[in-house]
Amino acid sequence: MRIINIEEMKAQAEKDPKLATWAETERVHVNALEKKTKEERAAYLKSNTDWNQWIDKLKEVSHGKCWYTEAPSNSTFWAVEHFRPKNRSKYGEEKDEVLVEGYWWLAYDIENFRLAGSIVNLRRAEEESGEILGKGNYFPLYPEKCKPCKPRQNHKHEMPLLLDPTNFKDITLITFDGDGSMIPANPKTDYEKLKIKKSEEFLALNHPQIKDGRIKTWKVCYGLIEKAEKYHSYESEPQNEQELNRIYEEIRAMAQPSSVFTAVVKACIKFHYKVYPSRFGFLEDILESL
């Protein structure tokens, strides 16, 4: 997971004739929804999916990758995922709804849009394991500290228990290992620990298909690190230095925004630099350049 700048995306959208007047589109839809019953809202949202006009822009800002997993093709289709569910919002399997009617007033709010593949977005049972995965209508909140907001009121006081790729603090809470697993990155509070746990559960962040992609990326990155180490062991020669620079650039390219699983690349570099400093101390220069 890497940070997605919503404000930058909104600024870019102002140059797009189709999206430049979105504020008016949102206003019309929300005003219409406010006058309807729960059942009428559900039918209206099903028939008025204008948020799909944003899917190309959501892909563009993430270079065609899922905002949650950094996978380019972790599903059969992409979806504009609503971070706060638009129809109904649930705590978890054994809990009542957070909001019975969902965050309907945020259904057309740009800041509530995320790009997700079906592995993350759809709640379903896995065929092989029978495990229930995917976000669906779930949006758990930290129960000890906050209650869900009321319609049209400020939702910023809520403490969501799902990692948000538009929140810089959230992306620092997790890292990855050589087995392709998402793991905690030194969370400091009970809230942060629970957020990581719930995100793994509801966002399917350790789905086998996604882990396979991370493993491949880690292996490629480590292979380049090993090559670089060999050239560091040679005496300084122009030819060796030229090859070393080429390897450095390959590693750096893997961490650029347009590449897949860039957070895994950074995790691989940091791991080998911190755990084996005498062997891979040269990685400090690469980390500083990313």
C-alpha positions, 0 to 999 in steps of 0.5 A: 500500500502506498499513499494516494493523494485525493487532492491531487486527483481532484485537481487533475479532474478539474481539467476533465470536462466530464468530471469538472462539474462533479460537485453539481452532480453530487449535490443533485444526487444527495438532495434526491436521496435525502427525500427517499426511504431506505428501500427507495435509496437502495433502488436509486443507488442501484440505478444511478451509478454515476460514480463509475465515471471516476474509474479511469481517473482512479486508475490513473492516479494509482497507475492502474493498481488496486489502492489497497494491494498495489496489484495490477490485476488481482481480480476479474474487474475493477470497482469504485469502492466506497470506503464508507458503505453507501447502502448499509454499514456493518461492524462485523459478522457478529455485530449489528449495523453501524448505520442501517441505511449506510453513509448514503450522503457520501455515495457521490463524494469523491473523497469516499471513492477508492479503486479496488479489485473484487478480492478486496471489494466483494464479500464472498466465500473462497471456493477452496478454503471456505473462508469468508473474505472481502469488504462488502458492507463492512466498516467497523469502528473503534467501539470504545472511542466513537460512535458512527456519525449521523446523516449529513454530519461530520464523519471525520470524528470516527475511528475506522478499523480499516486501513485507508490508502489515502491516509499517510499514517495508515500506510506506515502501520504495515510492512511485508515479509519474504513470504508475501505476508502483510505484517504489522510495522510496530503499531503503538496503540491498541487502536492501531493493532486492532485496525491492522487485524480487522484490515487483514480480515475484511480487506483480504490483504493476505489473500494467496493470489496477492501474496504470490505476487508479493513473493515474486516481487521480493525474490526479484528485488533480493536477486538484484540486491545479491548482484549488487553485493557481489560488485561491491566486493570487487575492487573499484573498476569503471566497468564494475561501477557501471554495472553496479549503477545499472543494478541500482537503477533496476532496484529503484525502478521497482519502487517507482509509483508505476511499478507493482507492489512497491511497498514490498520492494521497500520492505525488502530493501529495509529488511536486508539493510537493517538485519544484515548491515555489514553485508548490505550496508550499501542499501542505505544509499538506495533507501535515501534515493527512493 
